[in-house]
Amino acid sequence: MIIAADRKGSRLLIAVYQPRQRAADAAAAIAPDVRLEPVEDYVMISCSVAPGTVIPPAAQWTDGTPAMLRDAMLAAIEGWHPAARALVAGVDLDSVFVIPFGFLEPAPPWEPSRVTLVGDAAHAMLPTLGLGANLALRDAASLLDQLSAAARGEVGLVPAIGAYEQQMRDDVYPFMRMTMDHDRQFGGGALKGRDQHDDAPAG
């Protein structure tokens, strides 16, 4: 995936699907009983929309919504290289969808108990750094270590869970804060003072 960004905060993600071996051929070689639908080569893009663009919920889309979003994407990359704009202008309108981003603010410490949280339940974050699944696995491994220590009688159960939770906060919260600053990361650091939650990428 290629990411292009300007210093106003607009960004365009470009990914090409052009496999070295067709999926059907790969399946025939390793799983002859599997039948896959053919997929032609394609280019996937995800692009910012112009600030102030109102994106309706999916259930409220009309036949004109995809074209409106394409035009909002073109407005976001006004003045970019013609090749980049051509990718957006030529998007298949039937394939347009919106990716809503949701995240949690880092929570202050809570009183540990026999119930705890791991992964997105504890620290759902923006996908900017691609760390969500890795950090969830890290949580699971850390919690297992603490529960194993409790099972061996080395520490009480609730203190063990509390130790896991504090370690999770120490390790994960810095990444949460980094992803919350995603527009500035993509935009080259020039977005100070701008509301960073107005422009959701469309694809």
Helices and strands as residue ranges (DSSP letters): E 2-5, E 11-17, H 23-30, E 42-47, G 58-60, H 65-76, H 82-89, G 93-95, H 120-123, G 127-129, H 132-151, H 157-180, H 182-187
